[in-house]
């Protein structure tokens, strides 16, 4: 899921000149990872996937901020979505989105730019990025779960019987 997140981050990048950041679709992969495999996979895939993509893609100055912003996004989506209820999934996405947008704003303002007004340009763009995570990532999770019901068992039990193996 780290590699999938990195690919989704690098696949479509729309630069934001004011802050030297960019719009991407990482939230789609992170939302799916958190819902499908739980909060720890969401955290690791989100943090390492986007951080790695920033370094490889020429935006290394954002790697640390991306690690925390998207890592916590994945953690929250996975944590609240683990019960598989619509309200839990929505709550996790809303909280994760707010944390992600807030960390990017604070990181850009305090660390990268040193200005509290300029990073406001990124707030609506990051909200659209988070919305893409919900609009595509949540239905993707439901579609994969419907086609592959054993998805609910991955990461929840240490062993499976031969008849239940999620790897067949």
Residue pairs with C-beta under 8 A, 6 or more apart in sequence:
1 29
1 33
1 37
1 41
1 44
1 45
1 49
2 44
2 45
2 48
2 49
2 52
3 49
4 29
4 33
4 45
4 49
5 26
5 29
5 30
5 33
5 45
5 46
5 48
5 49
5 50
5 53
5 70
6 49
6 50
6 52
6 53
6 56
7 29
8 24
8 25
8 26
8 28
8 29
8 49
9 24
9 25
9 26
9 29
9 49
9 50
9 53
9 54
9 57
10 24
10 53
10 56
10 57
11 24
11 25
12 23
12 24
12 25
13 22
13 23
13 24
13 57
14 22
14 23
14 24
15 21
15 22
16 22
16 23
16 121
16 122
16 125
18 118
18 121
18 122
19 108
19 112
19 113
19 118
19 119
19 121
19 122
20 59
20 61
20 112
21 59
21 62
21 104
21 108
21 122
22 59
23 125
23 128
23 129
24 53
24 129
25 129
25 132
25 136
26 46
26 49
26 50
26 53
26 70
26 129
26 133
27 70
27 73
27 100
27 129
27 130
27 132
27 133
27 134
27 137
28 132
28 133
28 136
28 137
28 140
29 45
29 49
29 137
30 42
30 45
30 46
30 49
30 50
30 70
30 73
30 74
30 77
30 133
30 137
31 74
31 77
31 93
31 133
31 134
31 136
31 137
31 138
31 140
31 141
32 137
32 140
32 141
32 144
33 41
33 42
33 45
33 46
33 74
33 78
34 41
34 42
34 45
34 46
34 73
34 74
34 75
34 76
34 77
34 78
34 79
34 81
34 92
34 96
35 42
35 77
35 78
35 81
35 89
35 137
35 138
35 141
36 141
36 144
36 145
36 151
36 154
37 45
37 78
37 154
37 155
38 78
38 82
38 155
38 156
39 74
39 75
39 76
39 77
39 78
39 79
39 82
40 75
40 78
41 74
41 78
41 155
42 73
42 74
42 75
42 76
42 77
42 78
42 79
43 71
43 72
43 74
43 75
43 78
44 71
44 74
45 74
46 70
46 71
46 72
46 73
46 74
46 75
47 66
47 67
47 68
47 70
47 71
47 72
47 74
48 67
48 71
49 70
50 66
50 67
50 69
50 70
50 71
51 63
51 64
51 66
51 67
51 70
52 63
53 66
54 60
54 61
54 62
54 63
54 66
55 63
61 112
62 107
62 112
64 107
65 103
65 104
65 107
65 108
65 111
65 112
68 103
68 107
69 99
69 100
69 103
69 104
69 107
70 100
72 96
72 99
72 100
72 103
73 96
73 97
73 99
73 100
73 130
73 133
74 96
75 96
76 92
76 95
76 96
76 99
77 89
77 92
77 93
77 96
77 133
78 92
79 92
80 88
80 89
80 91
80 92
80 95
81 88
81 89
81 92
81 93
82 88
84 152
89 138
93 130
93 133
93 134
93 138
96 130
97 127
97 130
97 131
97 133
97 134
100 126
100 130
101 123
101 126
101 127
101 130
104 119
104 122
104 126
105 119
105 120
105 122
105 123
105 126
108 118
108 119
108 122
109 115
109 116
109 118
109 119
113 119
144 151
145 151
145 152
148 166
150 164
150 165
150 166
151 166
153 160
153 164
153 166
154 166
160 166
